[in-house]
Amino acid sequence: MFALLGAAMELLPLLFASWFPRSGADEASARALWLGLMGGAQMALGAGYLIQAHLVPWVARAAKFEPAKAGSLPLPAARGASGR
């Protein structure tokens, strides 16, 4: 949700330029600059969460994966034998 909100904040000045009049000496809109900064921050938070919640566990699972050797059969875990 953070990433989607950030993307909307980034696109708002592009889609509705008349809402953000250019003022000041450098002909920049303070509103558009603020939305651009906060939109980038929101997207960074959303991307950070997605990386931590989904990408890191996936990479950890992929790193532990060991393919079976050719011609071998999976055997059940060994159990201790009783000495009777």
C-alpha positions in Angstrom: 0.0 0.0 0.0 2.9 2.4 0.8 4.4 1.8 -2.7 1.1 2.4 -4.4 0.4 5.6 -2.4 4.0 6.8 -3.3 3.4 6.1 -6.9 0.2 8.1 -6.9 2.0 11.0 -5.1 4.7 10.9 -7.8 2.1 10.9 -10.7 -0.3 13.5 -9.4 1.8 16.6 -10.5 2.3 15.0 -13.9 -1.3 14.2 -14.5 -2.8 17.3 -13.0 -0.2 20.0 -13.7 -2.8 22.8 -13.3 -3.2 22.0 -9.6 0.4 22.8 -9.0 1.1 26.3 -10.3 4.8 27.2 -10.8 5.8 30.0 -8.5 9.1 31.3 -7.1 12.3 32.4 -8.7 13.2 29.0 -10.2 9.7 28.4 -11.6 9.2 25.2 -9.5 6.1 24.3 -7.6 6.7 23.7 -3.9 3.6 21.4 -3.8 5.0 19.3 -6.6 8.4 19.1 -5.1 7.0 18.0 -1.7 4.8 15.3 -3.3 7.8 14.1 -5.3 10.0 13.8 -2.2 7.3 12.2 0.0 6.2 9.9 -2.9 9.8 8.7 -3.2 10.0 8.1 0.5 6.7 6.2 0.5 7.9 4.0 -2.4 11.2 3.3 -0.6 9.3 2.2 2.5 7.0 0.0 0.5 9.9 -1.5 -1.5 11.9 -2.1 1.7 9.0 -4.0 3.2 8.4 -6.1 0.1 12.1 -7.0 0.0 12.2 -7.9 3.6 8.9 -9.9 3.7 9.2 -11.7 0.4 12.5 -11.5 -1.4 14.8 -12.3 1.6 13.0 -15.5 2.6 12.8 -16.6 -1.0 16.6 -16.2 -1.4 17.2 -18.0 1.9 15.0 -20.9 0.7 16.7 -21.0 -2.6 20.2 -21.0 -1.0 19.2 -24.1 1.1 17.9 -26.1 -1.8 20.0 -29.1 -2.7 18.9 -31.0 -5.8 19.0 -34.8 -5.6 21.9 -36.6 -7.2 21.3 -38.5 -10.4 20.4 -42.1 -9.8 19.8 -41.8 -6.1 16.5 -42.5 -4.3 15.4 -40.5 -1.3 15.5 -42.7 1.9 13.6 -42.2 5.1 15.4 -40.8 8.1 17.5 -43.4 10.0 16.0 -44.7 13.3 17.8 -46.3 16.2 17.5 -50.1 16.6 16.5 -51.6 19.9 19.1 -54.0 21.4 16.7 -56.9 22.0 
